[in-house]
Amino acid sequence: MPIEVRLPDDSLRQLPEGATGADLAGGIGARLLEAALAIRVDGNLVDLKAPLADGVRVEIVTNKNPESLELVRHSTAHLLAHAVKRLYPQARVGIGPTIEDGFYYDFWMDKPFTPEDLPIIEAEMRKIVAEDVPVIREDLGRDAAVARFTELDEPLKVEIVATIPQGDIVSGYSQGDFYDLCRGPHVPSTSKLKAFKLLSIAGAYWRGDEKRQMLSRIYGTAFHSPKELDEHLKRLEEAKARDHRKLGKELGLYSFHPEAPASPFFHPKGTQVYNELVTYIRELYFKYGYSEVITPQILDVALWKTSGHYDNYAENMYFTTAEEREYAVKPMNCPGHCIMYGSQKHSYRDLPIRYADFGRLHRFERSGVTHGLTRVRTFCQDDAHIYCTPEQIKAEMAAFLELLKEVYDTFGFEGMRVALSTRPEKRLGSDEVWDAGEKALAEALDEAGMPYTLNPGEGAFYGPKIEFQILDALKRPWQLGTLQVDYMLPERFELTYTCPDGGEGQPIMLHRAILGSLERFMGILVEHTAGAFPAWLAPVQVAILPITDRAHSFSAEAAAQAKALGLRTELDLRNESLKAKIREAQLAKVPYMLVIGDREAEAGTVSVRHRHRGDLGVQPLAGFLASLATEVRDRLR
């Protein structure tokens, strides 16, 4: 009996009973069948060879569909495992998920893989692609799946299957002489995998448990075409050159040491950049009506129980005991600000109150997830908390969005992405409170004309939040700013204000940050600029390079004038060639170099070089310094 399916354009197509997505694509045209990777049935992505039921809506998925790239990467992970098992039959396979920009697969080996193994494995993968091996799904019961993987001597897969509830269907995929556990879907044949590259190897504990076996994790990436792959690999090379850990060391900005794991030491030049960021944000606080405060770093654990952090965040906190009293090192400023607000009586006329705090914070991050400046255990935030009435929420949110835009424009970030994160499963407060908070944030974004996406379940335990992502020079997204609405902490700390009618109201608390962690932001900024900070942020803004000994006197005078204008200046009087001096200043990413010879010294001029634009010609010293001072003062890019 024939079946009838509906296509995306709402047209109907009749097919014989038992027809698959491949039959549907082939019936429409040979070119579509060649391009087809999978099908979407009633909104669910399934294998191209899956049989179709009567009355379903079907879409043929090709490389033009956004979800197709993840499908290709998932299938390439299985291709990797297939090649490894051919080359190293003793290898035991773990898991092989897709990740951002690629995939990985874990293997249990007596001898871990080395980078030299990757070209060999990749070559075998290409052989399997050339063989055009069909990829075929098989559904099993749990016991049958355990038996299959026991027979294949795959103990890690047996362990995974054993966690699946009895009675559930377990799906596996055969690919020639390789069989793997997977939910799917996959491409119909290995020949569909045209562009891939194995990138690196790392160690990973099975199931993230330090007491379990160490596995070899092979990372790779895949794209629809060699051109796309080549473009991605070029971006990876550029990212490697911009790595803030590498540049931070080369530029003398910061370092890391085992005596303080995941805790940066900022050197003088790095501290200069750090302090300039703080100064900039402080100036904006004055402009936007914030009051800066200082709060203790270590507080009684009772505070963290009141705030809810003890029950919801303790695994990320540091604790200590003194005089038989338990304390916690603060991971965030908000409870301390609540104490400060509650220490005085407030009227509605006092609100909004905006507390800003550059206090140092400490959070325990496991060593496996720490990463340079972007994931550390000690840091400072451009953190602030706003206490306001319900009527003031929209105005405060609008002002914050204006402040946020001003900051991101200063740094030249483009393509901001916005996400609204809603209530997590583990949370404080009633559904009514969460409804009100989520509505307030959504309305603020709508009124600001900011498009946004939803992140269901990703809010903080005490309230929903807006997260702001920027794109760096390599078009990589980074989450920086946040805005959170909190009804719970004011309630838990019994914060009040006097209303116009003499009654008591409970303030609403807004948590907000713009750069977020200054450490993390600095790491992002180093990579965004490739270490070539704008002049206002550069540790050294101008290098003065005399050519001859006779020019030393005027060069020293030029350095004095620059410093008098507040410009960070280096005077290079070494007996080195001009070429060597210029090269060192370029490597140090100094924005401007002033070359001074006998002629310039006599005329009171300087020959100006820019690190990117090269020779800018001879200019009067006073005129150049005034121009640079303006560039620094106005924080020009």
Secondary structure, DSSP 8 states (H G I E B T S, - for coil): --EEEE-TTS-EEEE-TT-BHHHHHHHH-HHHHHH--EEEETTEEEETT-B--TT-BEEEE-TTSTTHHHHHHHHHHHHHHHHHHHH-TT-EE----EETTEEEEEEE-SS---GGGHHHHHHHHHHHHHTT-B-EEEEE-HHHHHHHHHHTT-HHHHHHHHTS-TT--EEEEEETTEEEE------SBGGG--EEEEEEEEEEEGGG-TTS-EEEEEEEEEESSHHHHHHHHHHHHHHHHH-HHHHHHHTTSEE--TTSTT--EE-HHHHHHHHHHHHHHHHHHHHHT-EEE---SEEEHHHHHHHTHHHHTGGG-EEEEETTEEEEE-S-SHHHHHHHHHTS--BGGG--EEEEE--EEE----TTT-BTTTB-SEEEEEEEEEEE-GGGHHHHHHHHHHHHHHHHHHHT-EEEEEEEE---SS--S-HHHHHHHHHHHHHHHHHHT---EEETT-SBTTB-EEEEEEE-TT--EEEEEEEEEESHHHHHTT--EE-TTS-EE--EEEEEEEEEEHHHHHHHHHHHHTT---TTT-SS-EEEEESSGGGHHHHHHHHHHHHHTT--EEE---S--HHHHHHHHHHTT-SEEEEE-HHHHHHTEEEEEETTTEEEEEEEHHHHHHHHHHHHHTT--
